[in-house]
Amino acid sequence: MTILVVSAALAGCGGAKQDDPAAPDTAAPAEAQATTAPDVKVIQPGAPGEESKEVVPTPTPKGGGFVPEDVEFMQKMILHHDQALVMTALVPKNGGDTSVRLLAKRMEVSQQDEVLLMKQWLENRNFKADGGHADHASMPGMLTDEQLAELKAAKGREFDRLFLQFMTQHHEGALQMVRDLVFAGGGSEAEISQFVGHVDSDQSIEIQRMAELSEKLS
């Protein structure tokens, strides 16, 4: 259900990169952001008895650029991914199930790549990866200190079950962050649209896989 909701919200989104719209003194006028066909002549037929005349073609506006909500989403999602990587790092030492180990490794590689992508996105737009979000612990799905301590202390089958439970919680939080972004008016820029679509699809699939493994270990 999540994929359908977000996909529908993102439908038709896209556009070219542009400066932060929150800085109007540096933003280009709307006319400068439009595209035209400079060498194309447009002839408007005249009324009966009048000659046709050449007119200036109407510019075609470009797609939307990024908004402040996109920047905050990327900064917070980096922190969100960082905690997931703390969790996956425990699996080789504490886990016992081979399927859980393979899934955790896949998550680790995927989220490391996504962190690099998010940091590059922010750097390209002159924003810091560390946005100073002191309330990151309140982000959807984030584990509490007590939950992390419980996971670190667990071993073998108990660890595997806790890992799947807590990572499912974590993934569901990431999907909530995607929904919140879209409904706040973000996610329209081409790169952001592609990224959040990937997060929604990939983590939804992993949630389903974790449910299957949890049933196997129960």
C-alpha positions in Angstrom: 0.0 0.0 0.0 2.8 2.4 0.8 4.3 2.1 -2.7 1.0 3.0 -4.3 0.5 6.0 -2.1 3.9 7.5 -2.6 4.1 6.6 -6.3 0.8 8.4 -6.9 2.0 11.4 -5.0 5.2 11.5 -6.9 3.6 11.0 -10.3 4.5 13.7 -12.8 7.3 15.1 -10.5 10.6 16.0 -11.9 12.6 18.9 -13.1 16.1 20.4 -13.4 18.4 21.5 -10.6 18.2 25.1 -9.5 19.3 27.3 -6.6 17.6 27.1 -3.2 14.2 28.8 -3.6 14.5 30.0 0.0 17.1 32.5 -1.2 15.0 34.8 -3.5 17.8 37.4 -3.8 19.9 34.9 -5.8 17.0 33.1 -7.6 16.6 33.7 -11.3 13.4 35.3 -12.5 10.7 32.9 -13.7 11.2 34.1 -17.2 14.9 33.1 -17.1 13.9 29.6 -15.9 11.7 29.0 -19.0 12.8 27.3 -22.1 12.1 28.6 -25.6 12.9 27.6 -29.1 14.9 30.6 -30.3 15.1 29.7 -33.9 11.4 28.8 -34.4 9.1 31.3 -35.9 5.4 31.2 -34.9 2.9 32.6 -37.4 -0.5 33.6 -36.1 -3.2 33.6 -38.8 -5.0 36.9 -39.2 -8.7 37.5 -39.0 -10.6 37.5 -42.3 -9.2 40.3 -44.4 -6.2 40.7 -42.2 -2.6 39.5 -42.8 -0.9 36.8 -40.7 1.7 38.0 -38.2 4.8 36.6 -36.5 4.4 36.3 -32.7 6.8 35.5 -29.9 6.5 31.8 -28.8 5.2 31.2 -25.3 8.0 29.8 -23.1 7.6 26.3 -21.6 8.3 26.4 -17.9 10.8 23.9 -16.4 9.9 21.5 -13.7 10.1 22.3 -10.0 13.3 22.6 -8.1 14.2 21.6 -4.6 12.6 23.2 -1.6 13.7 23.6 2.1 11.8 20.5 3.0 14.0 18.5 0.6 17.2 19.7 2.3 15.9 18.9 5.8 14.8 15.5 4.5 18.2 14.6 3.2 20.0 15.8 6.3 17.7 13.8 8.6 17.7 10.7 6.4 21.5 10.6 6.6 21.2 10.4 10.4 18.5 7.8 10.0 20.7 5.7 7.7 23.6 6.1 10.1 21.7 4.3 12.9 20.7 1.5 10.5 24.4 1.0 9.7 25.1 0.8 13.5 22.6 -2.0 13.6 23.9 -3.9 10.6 27.4 -3.7 11.9 26.3 -5.9 14.9 25.1 -8.8 12.7 28.4 -10.5 11.8 29.3 -10.8 15.5 25.9 -11.2 17.2 23.7 -12.9 14.6 23.3 -16.6 13.9 21.0 -17.0 10.9 22.6 -17.0 7.5 19.6 -15.4 5.7 19.6 -12.6 8.3 23.3 -12.0 7.7 22.8 -11.8 3.9 19.9 -9.4 4.2 21.8 -7.2 6.7 24.8 -7.1 4.3 22.6 -6.0 1.5 21.1 -3.3 3.6 24.6 -2.2 4.7 25.8 -1.8 1.1 22.6 -0.1 -0.1 22.5 2.4 2.8 26.2 3.3 2.6 25.7 4.1 -1.1 22.6 6.2 -0.3 24.4 8.1 2.4 27.1 9.1 -0.1 24.4 10.1 -2.6 22.6 12.3 0.0 25.8 14.0 1.0 26.7 14.7 -2.6 23.3 16.1 -3.3 23.6 18.5 -0.3 27.2 19.5 -1.2 26.2 20.2 -4.8 23.6 22.7 -3.4 26.0 24.2 -0.8 24.4 22.7 2.2 26.1 20.8 5.0 25.3 17.1 5.6 25.0 17.9 9.3 22.0 20.1 9.5 22.2 20.5 13.3 19.0 18.5 13.8 19.3 17.9 17.6 15.9 16.2 17.6 17.0 13.4 15.4 16.1 10.9 18.0 12.4 11.8 17.5 12.5 10.9 13.8 10.1 8.1 12.9 11.4 4.6 13.4 14.6 5.6 15.3 15.6 3.2 18.0 15.9 4.4 21.6 19.1 4.1 23.5 17.4 1.3 25.5 16.5 -0.6 22.3 20.0 -0.3 20.9 21.5 -1.5 24.2 19.1 -4.5 24.1 20.1 -5.3 20.6 23.8 -5.1 21.3 23.5 -7.4 24.3 21.5 -10.1 22.4 23.2 -13.1 20.8 22.3 -15.8 18.2 18.6 -16.5 17.6 17.5 -13.8 20.1 19.6 -11.2 18.3 18.2 -12.2 14.9 14.6 -11.8 16.1 15.3 -8.5 17.7 17.3 -7.2 14.7 14.3 -8.0 12.3 11.9 -6.4 14.7 13.9 -3.3 15.2 14.9 -2.9 11.6 11.3 -3.3 10.5 10.5 -0.4 12.9 13.3 1.6 11.4 12.3 1.0 7.8 8.7 1.9 8.5 10.0 5.1 10.0 11.9 5.9 6.8 8.7 5.3 4.7 6.9 7.7 7.0 9.6 10.3 6.4 9.1 9.9 2.6 5.3 10.3 3.0 5.8 13.4 5.2 8.1 14.9 2.6 5.7 14.4 -0.3 2.7 15.8 1.6 4.7 18.8 2.8 5.3 19.7 -0.9 8.8 18.3 -1.3 10.0 15.5 -3.6 9.5 17.3 -6.9 13.0 17.9 -8.0 14.2 15.1 -10.4 17.0 13.7 -8.2 14.9 13.9 -5.0 11.9 12.2 -6.8 14.1 9.4 -8.0 15.8 8.9 -4.6 12.6 8.9 -2.5 11.0 6.5 -5.0 13.9 4.2 -4.5 13.8 4.4 -0.7 10.1 3.7 -0.7 10.4 0.7 -3.1 13.5 -0.8 -1.6 12.6 -0.6 2.0 9.1 -1.8 1.4 10.5 -5.0 -0.2 12.9 -5.4 2.7 10.1 -5.1 5.2 8.3 -7.9 3.5 11.5 -10.0 3.5 12.0 -9.4 7.2 8.4 -10.5 7.9 9.1 -13.8 6.1 12.3 -14.3 8.1 10.7 -13.4 11.4 8.0 -16.0 10.8 10.8 -18.6 10.0 12.6 -17.8 13.3 9.4 -17.7 15.5 
